[in-house]
Each structure stands twice: as C-alpha cells, then as structure tokens.
Amino acid sequence: MTPALMKTPGFCRDCLAEQKADGRRCTSCGSPRLVRHDELYGLTLAHIDCDAFYASVEKRDNPDLADKPVIIGGGKRGVVSTACYIARIHGVRSAMPMFKALEACPQAVVIRPDMEKYVKVGREVRAMMQELTPLVQPLSIDEAFLELGGTERLHQDPPARTLAKFARRVEKEIGITVSVGLSYCKFLAKVASDLQKPRGFSVIGREEAVSFLAPRPVTTIWGVGKAFAATLEADGIRTIGQLQTMEETDLMRRYGSMGQRLSRLSRGIDDRDVHLNDPAKSVSSETTFFYDISRYDDLVPVLRGLSEKVAWRLKKGEIAGQTVVLKMKTADFKSRTRNRKLEDPTQLADRIFRTGIELLQKETDGTKFRLIGIGVTDLCDPHRADPRDLIDVQSGRRAAAEAAMDKLRDKFGKGAVETGYTFGGKRGQ
C-alpha cells in the first residue's frame, strides 16, 4: 500500500463512499468506478457532455437497439449526426458522409434525427444542471460548462461529488449517460470530459497541466483543425510540448492572433469565465439533396423553403439579421459561401429569399450541388427591421402577405400555406 496514494482524495462514483486506502475497487461496494486526484476537492469548473446523445436517446426509447450499432443521420446523401459507441468501433464518426458510414458499418441501424425529441431531453438535462449552479453556459443541445465555486454550502458537498451525484441522477431519471471533465479552466475541462467516454469522470489539475498536455497532438487545442495542423506540421510542430518551448512573440509573429492562443493554451492558461450563454451569431437552415442538382430552376424552390424556415426562427426568436449568407457544397464536397449586407435588418422570408437568389444566379453555371443553405448574420433587435420601402411598393404588399401566412401557419401548422415557389414539394430532397 503506497502512503502517497492513501493521501490522495477520492470517492466511488457509484456509491459515493470516500476511499481512504489504495485499491482498484471501492472498499464499500466493489465498483471499479473510482475517481482520485490530489486537487479533486479544490476544482470547481466542469464540462458536461452527453454521451452519443441522439443515439443514446433512441436506445433509451427502444431497448431492442441496446446492443446494435446505431447511426443517426439522413439518407445516403446526408451525413452522420452522431453514432453510438458500437458504431464508432467500426470507424463511424460524426459528419462522415452516410455512404462511407454504411461502408464501414453495413449492419448499422440508421435512424433519421428527431430533433423535437432531442431538444426536449436536452432541456431536461439542462434543467438539472441549473439546479446545481446558476452559472451554466451551454455549448450545444447536449453539452455545457458549469462553474460550481461557492455551491459547497448549498449542496453540502464539494463540486466533484455534486457532479458525480448529477451524473447518477441523469442516468437514473432521464435514461442516458454523461461524461464529466473537472478542471480549473474551460480548455482543460473540455479536454477532460473526452478522456474516458462514455460515463467518464476525469480530472486535470493545475500542477499537472503542462506535463499532461506536452505529449498530446496540436489538434487537442481549440481551433487547430486539419488545415492548420498541416501548416504547423510543415513547420515541424506536431505536439503541444513543442509549442511549450517556443516564445509567445515568435508564435504570434508566425501565426498572428492564433499564435497567442497556441502559446497560452499549450501551457494550460485559459482565463475565460463561465457565463450565461452568448447570443446566437447567426440563424440558418440547409439541406442535403438525394441527388446532385445543377439547374437554377430546381434550386430556387429549395431556397425559398429554407428562407421561410430562417424567417420563422428569426420571428420566434424576436431577432433580425442584416447580412444574408448563401452556402453551397459541390458534388466533390467543396464549399462555397457568398454573402450580402442589406441596408436594413430583416425578419422576412421574402427579403432573405430575394437576396439569396441574386447570389444563387452567379453560382448556377452548370456546377452540380449536393447541399444548399441560407442564413443571416449580424443579428440585432428587430425594432429596426424591414422599414417601409417607399420606392418598391410591392415589397410592402409582400410583407403583408407574409404576415397573413404567418398567422395561418401559427393557427393551422407550418404546412397550412405554401407559396408558388414551394407548392408540390421541394425537388431533390
């Protein structure tokens, strides 16, 4: 029995019993799910991530899927939204084209996303988080940062044990699992939550941060994707440890503002606080076609339908946007993004659509597209949106017609009214 290990704080994640001696199993219940760390009871910042969220919800609702590989995604032309861990063993990954996923795991059960159901479950998990602390910063429907400093008196436990109780409660009451990363900063909390998935609970403390990061690839750092990693590798930089030996000024000279991020995060320096969620930066909608489309006339009705979805979200969210963004992906997976700033913000499908087709006209040169999307950025308060146009009289009439359609849709459903552009369904989808 090693005295040093006996002094390391720890508890069992299943029965929560304190562990006062070394060992691989809980001295009370025999579980191997122990967590020990010298800084365990001094850390307060956590990242919580639901495990294979969409797939886990589907398995919860259909026990027959428990031991089967499950892929959540849309059609052979779509991409993988998420995959359960059984499918991941076969090489299936999020954002992978569906045809490649099915080549890797042909026996997989494919389920189309049910976003309404996932949002409901995500809100249930979020509500439980907010019972732990008011400082919950969601990153997506299934993950968030939490700051639990100062909650010890409320919960009669240090944050580490409070988080373990939370994970047990989610599993028992909601029927899915989460992984917890506990650290002193956002960067390392998020890294920690990925270490032992699923049902993980990992801790990264201040004392070990630099040595922990040193052997890891540069892609561990936020913002370092494949392209930037290739740039770093061309400069002979592959690991975070190499960044740790370089001066911040040198990194900034080479890589600009990203150089400062590389320098600081490589040393575990991240002073960002957990705060209530940032406002959305954009609102958009996109679709992937069942077959490639090149004709302008075929793309227009799709663009109209997507514009209506964006406008509906803007109105429901009581926001407006001033820059319209057209997104397209070619048959060989190359992306095109075009944008145009409007004179005034808008919430109207008509303005979004008409701006979008002006951008679209320049792109329809025979190129085949597999995906199209439309959205708005530069979001703002709606009080400045869509002033009356004294020159284009028809715009006011179109706005009035759209308002009338909105009322009918609110009363009878989104499919109650269609424009001439979308009547009869959207082609290629």
N, C-alpha and C positions, 0 to 999 in steps of 0.2 A: 504494500500500500504506500503510495507516494504522498508524503506530507504536503507537498506543494499543491497536489490535486485536491486534497482534502479541504484546503482553504479556499478553493475556487467555488464561488457561489453557484448553485444550480438547483433545478427542480424538475419534476416529472411533468411532461406536458399532458399526460392522460389523467393522473390523479392529483397533480399539483403538489405532491409531497416534496418537502425540501430534502436534498441529497447531501448528507453530511460525510459521506465516505466515497472513495473512488469505486468505480464499477461501471459496467456497461448496461446494467438494468436497474430499474427503480427498486429501491430497498423495500418499498411498500407494496407495489402491485406487480412488479416484474417486467413492466414495459421497457422497451429499449429507447423510447422516445424521450430522451433526456436533453436538457439544454444547460450547459455550463459555460461561464465566461467570467474573467476577472472583473470586467466592467458591467456585468449583467444588470445590476441594480442602480447603475448611475446613468444609463442611457434612456432617452425619452422620445427620440424621433423614429417613427416607423413608416415603412411602406408595406401596404397590404395589397395582395394581388390574388384574385380568384383563380383557381387552377382550371385551365382549359374551359373557361366559363361557359360558353354556349353549349359545348359538348357535354359538360357536367350537368347542366340543366336538363338537357334532353335525356341523359341517362337516368337522372333522378325521376323523370316523369315516365320513363319506360324501362323498368328493371331488366327486360329481355336484352337490352343493349349493354348491360354491365360489363360483359367480358368480350365485347366486339369492338373492332376499330371503327370509330365514328368520325366522319368529316362533315363539318358544317360549311356549306357553300352552295353556289348556284350553277347548275348545268355544266356541261363540258366546256363551255366558252368562258365560264366565270373563274373566280379564284377561290382559294380556301380561306374562309373567315377564321376558322380555328379547327383544330383536330385534337382528339383525345390522346392520351399518352400512349395508348396501344398503337394508334396510327402513327404517332411520331417515331416509334421504334422502327417502323418501316421506312422512315425518311420523309414523311409528310410534314410540311411546315406551313405556317400562316403565310398568306399572299402568294402561295405557289399556284400556278395555273392548274385548274381541275384535271385536265388531261394528264398532266405529269403526276399529280397526286394519285390518280387511279392507276397509272402505270406502276407506281411504287407500291401501292396497296390495293390491288384489284378487288379484294374481298371486303373492302370498307363499306359501311352503311353510310350513304350520303343523305343528308337532311338539309332542306332549304332553311335559311335563317328565319326565325320567328321573333323579330325584334320587339314586338309588343310584349311578348312573354319575358324576354331577357331584360328589358327595361324595368319591368315590374319586379323581377328578382333582384336586379341591381339596386333598385330603390330600397328594398327590404334590407339588403346588406348595408347600404349607406346609412339607413336609419339606425342600425345597430352601432355603426361607427360613431355616429353623432351622440349616442348615449355615453360613449367613453370620454369624448372631448369635443368642445365646440370648434377646435382647430382641425378641421377635416378639409383637405384640398384634393378633390377628385381630379384624376388624370384622364379617366375614361369611365365607361359604364361599370367596369369591374376592378378598378384599382384606385388607390388614393394614398396620399401622405397624411399622417396624423402626428400631431405634437401633443404628448401627454404630460409634459412637465407641469407640476402643480396639481395633478389629479390624484396623488397618492392618498390624501386625506379623504377625498370623495369615495374612492374605491377600496380603501383600506388595504391597498397593495401597491407595490411599485409597478411602473408601466409594463415591465416584462411579464409579470404574472397576469396583469389585466389583459394583455394581448393574448396570452395563452387561453385565458377563460373565454375571450371573444371568439377565438378560432374554434373552440369546442362548441360554443353556443351556435355559431353559424352552421356547423356540421350537423348538430342535433335538430335545430329548429327549421333551417332552410333546406338542408339536404345536399349541400355542396361543400367543397373544401376550399380553404385559402392557405396561402403561404405568407409568412411574416418575415420582414427584414428589419432588424433593430440596430440603430447606429446613432451617431452624433450629428450626421448631415444627410441631406437628401440623396446625394450621389451614392453614398455607400449603403444607405438603407435600401435603395432600389437594387443595387448590386446584390445585397444580402438576400433579398426576397427571391432571387432566381437560383440561389445556390443549391437548395435541397428540394425542389419541387418534385411531386406535389406534397401537400401537407407539411411544408417546410417551416422551420423556425431557425433563422441564422442570425448571428450577432457579429458585427465588426466594430471593434473599439478604436479609440484614438491611438493607443500605444502600438497597435499592430498595423495601422492603416498603410503606411509606406511599404512595409515588408510584404503585406498581403497583396498590394497592387503590383509590386515590381515585376513578377514573372508573367503577369497577365497581358494578353494582346491589347494593342492600342484601341481595338474596336470596343473594348469594355467602356471606354469613355463616351459619354453622350455626344452625338454629333459627328462621330467618326464612323462613317459608313464605308461601303466597299470602295468608292471612288477616292475618298480622302485617305483611306488606309493604303491604297495603291500609291498615292503621292508620297506618304510617309515612308513606305517600303522602298520606293525609288531613292529616297534619301537615307536609306539604311536603318530606318526606325521601325521596329516591329513590336517591341514590348514597352509597357509603361515604365519599366525600370530604366530604359534608355532615356526617356523623357525626363525622369527624375534627375539625371546627371547634367542636364542642359540648363543654361541660364534662361530666365523668362524673357529677357530682352532679345536674346538670339531667336527664340521660338517666335516671338512677335514679329521680328524682322523677316522671318521666313514665311510665316503663315497668318500674319495680321492679327485680328482680334481672336481668331481661333487659337493662336499660339498662346495667348494668356490663359485660355481655358485649359489647354493641354498642360501647361505648367502647373496650374493650381490643382486641377482635379487629379493629376498624377501623384500629387503629394497629399491627397485627401483633404484639400482645402476647398470648402464649399459653404459660403456664409448665407445662402438663401434661406429665408424663413418659410415655415409652413403658414399659408394664409388662405383665406376663403377664396374660392375658385376665381381665376381670371375670367373676364368676359370673353365670349367667343370672338374669334378674329375673322371668321368667315362663315357663311351659310351656303351649302352647295348640295347638289344631287347629281348622280351619274348612273349610267347603266352600261353593262357589257352585252354585246349582241350575240345571238346564237350563231350568226354567220357574218362575215365581213361585209360592210356597206360602204359604197363609194359615191352613190348618187345623192346630190343635194336634195332632190325631192323626197328621198327616203329618210334623210336625216332631219329634215325640218319638223315633221310631226313629233319625233322623239324629243327634239329640243324644246318644243312647245310644252310637252308634258312635264319635262324636267323643270322648266321655268315656272310652271304652276306649282310644283312641289316646293321650290325655293321660296316663292312668294307667300305660300301658305305658312311656311315656317317663320318667315320674317314677321308676318302679321300676328301670328300666335305668340311670337317672342317679343312683340312690341319693339322691334328694332328695324332699321333700314340700312341699306348699303349703297355706296356711291360708285364703286368700281365693279364692273361686270367682268367675270373671268370665264373664258371658254377653255375646256380641257378636252383633248382628244388623244387617243392612243392608236397608233397604226397597227396593221396586221403583224408587223415584225416587232411589236412591243416598244416602239419609240414614242415618247410623249411629246405633245405639242400643247403649249399654253399661250393663250392670247388674252389680252385684257384691254378694257377701255373705261376711262373715268368719265362719269356723267356730270353734267353741270349741277345737278341736284341729286340728293339721295333718293332712293326709290324702295317701295314695297310691292310694286306692281309687276305681275307676270308679263303684262304687255310690254313694258319698257325693257325688262330683262330679256325677253324673247327677241324683241326687235333689234336690240343691241347685239344679241347673240348671233342672229342670222347674218348681220353685217360682217361679223368676224368670221362666221362659217363660210360665207361665199368665197373668201380668199383662200380657203383651205381645200375646197372641193375641186381638185384638179385631176381627178381620176385615182387619187390615193385611196386605198381601202382602209377602213377604220374598224376596229373591234370594240372601241369604247368611246363614249361621248359624255361630257358632263358640263354643267353650267352652274355658276355660283356668283356670289357678291362678296366683296371685302370692303374695308373702310367703313365698318359698322358704326352706327350712331343712333341717337334718339330719333324717333320717327316724326317729330313735330315739324322738321324741315323737309320732309319727303314729299315728292310729287306735287309741287305747286302748279296752279292752273297755267296752262300754256296758251297765251293769247294769240300766238301765231298758228299753231297746229290745233285748230278747233276740234278735229276728230279725236285728239288724244283725250280730251275731257269726256267725250262720249264713250270711248273705250274704257276709261277708268270707271265710269258709272255702270257700264255693262258688267265689268269685272266685280264691282261691289255687289251687284244684284246676284251674280253667280255665286259669290262667296256666301251670301245669305242662304241661298237654296242648298248649297253643299253643307253648311253648318246644320241645316234642319234635316236634310234627307240623306246625307252622306256624300263623300267626295266624288262618287261616280254619278251623282244625280244630273250633272250638267257637263256637257263637253263642247268644245269649240269645233269649228270645221276642220282645224288642223289635226285634232286627235280623234275625231269620231271614227269608230270602226277599229280602234286599237292601234298600237304603235308597232311599226314594222321592224322586223329583225330581232325582236326581243322574245 
